[in-house]
Amino acid sequence: MAIGGIEVATIGFVFIFVGLVLLAFWLWMLVDCLKRPDEKFAIGGNNAKLIWILVIIFTGFIGALLYYFLIKRKIKDTEEMTG
Protein backbone atom coordinates (compact mmCIF):
# COMPACT_ATOMS: atom_id res chain seq x y z
CA MET A 1 0.00 0.00 0.00
CA ALA A 2 1.29 3.45 -0.86
CA ILE A 3 0.58 6.72 0.89
CA GLY A 4 1.35 9.74 -1.25
CA GLY A 5 3.57 7.66 -3.50
CA ILE A 6 5.69 6.31 -0.61
CA GLU A 7 5.43 2.69 0.44
CA VAL A 8 4.32 2.11 4.04
CA ALA A 9 7.16 -0.39 4.51
CA THR A 10 9.68 2.30 3.56
CA ILE A 11 8.24 4.66 6.14
CA GLY A 12 8.49 1.87 8.72
CA PHE A 13 12.13 1.23 7.92
CA VAL A 14 12.92 4.94 8.22
CA PHE A 15 11.29 5.08 11.67
CA ILE A 16 13.19 1.97 12.78
CA PHE A 17 16.48 3.39 11.50
CA VAL A 18 15.93 6.75 13.23
CA GLY A 19 14.95 4.95 16.43
CA LEU A 20 18.12 2.86 16.36
CA VAL A 21 20.26 5.96 15.78
CA LEU A 22 18.60 7.72 18.73
CA LEU A 23 19.08 4.64 20.91
CA ALA A 24 22.76 4.42 19.96
CA PHE A 25 23.26 8.11 20.81
CA TRP A 26 21.47 7.63 24.15
CA LEU A 27 23.66 4.65 25.02
CA TRP A 28 26.82 6.51 23.97
CA MET A 29 25.99 9.43 26.29
CA LEU A 30 25.06 7.10 29.16
CA VAL A 31 28.32 5.16 28.86
CA ASP A 32 30.29 8.42 28.61
CA CYS A 33 28.63 9.68 31.77
CA LEU A 34 29.32 6.44 33.63
CA LYS A 35 33.01 6.45 32.60
CA ARG A 36 33.66 10.15 33.20
CA PRO A 37 35.55 10.89 36.45
CA ASP A 38 33.61 12.80 39.13
CA GLU A 39 35.92 15.81 38.97
CA LYS A 40 35.04 16.39 35.29
CA PHE A 41 31.52 17.53 36.25
CA ALA A 42 31.92 21.27 36.84
CA ILE A 43 28.62 21.93 38.61
CA GLY A 44 26.65 19.82 41.06
CA GLY A 45 29.10 18.84 43.75
CA ASN A 46 29.50 15.23 44.81
CA ASN A 47 26.25 14.05 43.27
CA ALA A 48 26.59 15.57 39.79
CA LYS A 49 27.43 12.27 38.13
CA LEU A 50 24.48 10.50 39.75
CA ILE A 51 22.14 13.33 38.80
CA TRP A 52 23.27 13.22 35.15
CA ILE A 53 22.89 9.44 35.04
CA LEU A 54 19.32 9.75 36.31
CA VAL A 55 18.57 12.60 33.89
CA ILE A 56 19.82 10.56 30.93
CA ILE A 57 17.92 7.42 31.99
CA PHE A 58 14.58 9.05 32.80
CA THR A 59 14.43 11.68 30.05
CA GLY A 60 15.82 9.52 27.25
CA PHE A 61 17.07 11.24 24.13
CA ILE A 62 16.37 14.76 25.47
CA GLY A 63 18.52 14.10 28.55
CA ALA A 64 21.28 12.63 26.40
CA LEU A 65 21.17 15.68 24.17
CA LEU A 66 21.38 18.01 27.18
CA TYR A 67 24.32 16.00 28.54
CA TYR A 68 26.09 16.19 25.19
CA PHE A 69 25.88 19.97 24.94
CA LEU A 70 26.25 20.88 28.63
CA ILE A 71 28.93 18.39 29.72
CA LYS A 72 30.61 16.40 26.95
CA ARG A 73 30.98 19.10 24.32
CA LYS A 74 31.77 21.84 26.84
CA ILE A 75 34.57 19.79 28.42
CA LYS A 76 35.90 18.81 24.98
CA ASP A 77 36.00 22.49 23.94
CA THR A 78 37.85 23.56 27.10
CA GLU A 79 40.37 20.72 26.73
CA GLU A 80 41.09 21.76 23.14
CA MET A 81 41.61 25.38 24.20
CA THR A 82 44.03 24.49 27.02
CA GLY A 83 45.76 21.56 25.34
C-alpha contacts under 8 A as a table, 3 or more apart, distances in Angstrom:
res1	aa1	res2	aa2	distance
1	M	7	E	6.07
1	M	8	V	6.28
2	A	5	G	5.47
2	A	6	I	5.25
2	A	7	E	4.40
2	A	8	V	5.91
3	I	6	I	5.34
3	I	7	E	6.32
3	I	8	V	6.72
6	I	10	T	7.03
6	I	11	I	7.41
7	E	10	T	5.29
7	E	11	I	6.66
8	V	11	I	5.13
8	V	12	G	6.27
9	A	12	G	4.96
9	A	13	F	6.25
10	T	13	F	5.12
10	T	14	V	6.26
11	I	14	V	5.12
11	I	15	F	6.32
12	G	15	F	5.18
12	G	16	I	6.21
13	F	16	I	5.03
13	F	17	F	6.03
14	V	17	F	5.09
14	V	18	V	6.12
15	F	18	V	5.17
15	F	19	G	6.00
16	I	19	G	5.03
16	I	20	L	6.16
17	F	20	L	5.15
17	F	21	V	6.26
18	V	21	V	5.09
18	V	22	L	6.19
19	G	22	L	5.13
19	G	23	L	6.10
20	L	23	L	4.98
20	L	24	A	6.08
21	V	24	A	5.11
21	V	25	F	6.24
22	L	25	F	5.12
22	L	26	W	6.13
22	L	61	F	6.63
23	L	26	W	5.02
23	L	27	L	6.16
23	L	61	F	7.62
24	A	27	L	5.14
24	A	28	W	6.07
25	F	28	W	5.02
25	F	29	M	6.26
25	F	61	F	7.69
25	F	64	A	7.45
26	W	29	M	5.32
26	W	30	L	6.19
26	W	56	I	7.56
26	W	60	G	6.71
26	W	61	F	5.68
26	W	64	A	5.48
27	L	30	L	5.01
27	L	31	V	6.05
28	W	31	V	5.29
28	W	32	D	6.10
29	M	32	D	4.98
29	M	33	C	6.08
29	M	56	I	7.80
29	M	64	A	5.70
29	M	67	Y	7.15
29	M	68	Y	6.85
30	L	33	C	5.12
30	L	34	L	6.21
30	L	53	I	6.68
30	L	56	I	6.52
30	L	57	I	7.68
30	L	64	A	7.24
31	V	34	L	5.04
31	V	35	K	6.14
32	D	35	K	5.22
32	D	36	R	5.96
33	C	36	R	5.26
33	C	49	K	6.97
33	C	52	W	7.26
33	C	53	I	6.60
34	L	49	K	7.61
34	L	53	I	7.23
36	R	40	K	6.72
37	P	40	K	5.64
37	P	41	F	7.77
38	D	41	F	5.92
38	D	46	N	7.42
38	D	48	A	7.57
38	D	49	K	6.28
39	E	42	A	7.10
40	K	75	I	7.68
41	F	44	G	7.21
41	F	45	G	7.99
41	F	48	A	6.38
41	F	49	K	6.93
41	F	71	I	7.08
42	A	45	G	7.85
43	I	48	A	6.78
44	G	47	N	6.19
44	G	48	A	4.43
45	G	48	A	5.71
46	N	49	K	7.59
47	N	50	L	5.30
47	N	51	I	6.11
48	A	51	I	5.08
48	A	52	W	6.17
49	K	52	W	5.20
49	K	53	I	6.18
50	L	53	I	5.09
50	L	54	L	6.25
51	I	54	L	5.20
51	I	55	V	6.12
52	W	55	V	4.91
52	W	56	I	6.07
52	W	67	Y	7.25
53	I	56	I	5.25
53	I	57	I	6.16
54	L	57	I	5.09
54	L	58	F	5.93
55	V	58	F	5.44
55	V	59	T	5.72
55	V	60	G	7.81
55	V	63	G	5.54
55	V	64	A	7.96
56	I	59	T	5.57
56	I	60	G	5.53
56	I	61	F	7.36
56	I	62	I	7.70
56	I	63	G	4.46
56	I	64	A	5.19
56	I	67	Y	7.45
57	I	60	G	5.60
57	I	63	G	7.54
58	F	63	G	7.68
59	T	62	I	5.85
59	T	63	G	4.98
59	T	64	A	7.82
60	G	63	G	5.48
60	G	64	A	6.34
61	F	64	A	4.98
61	F	65	L	6.04
62	I	65	L	5.06
62	I	66	L	6.21
63	G	66	L	5.03
63	G	67	Y	6.10
64	A	67	Y	5.02
64	A	68	Y	6.11
65	L	68	Y	5.05
65	L	69	F	6.42
66	L	69	F	5.40
66	L	70	L	5.84
66	L	71	I	7.97
67	Y	70	L	5.25
67	Y	71	I	5.33
67	Y	72	K	6.50
68	Y	71	I	5.78
68	Y	72	K	4.85
68	Y	73	R	5.75
69	F	72	K	6.26
69	F	73	R	5.20
69	F	74	K	6.46
70	L	73	R	6.64
70	L	74	K	5.88
71	I	74	K	5.32
71	I	75	I	5.96
72	K	75	I	5.42
72	K	76	K	6.14
73	R	76	K	4.98
73	R	77	D	6.07
74	K	77	D	5.18
74	K	78	T	6.32
75	I	78	T	5.16
75	I	79	E	6.11
76	K	79	E	5.17
76	K	80	E	6.25
77	D	80	E	5.20
77	D	81	M	6.31
78	T	81	M	5.09
78	T	82	T	6.25
79	E	82	T	5.26
79	E	83	G	5.63
80	E	83	G	5.17
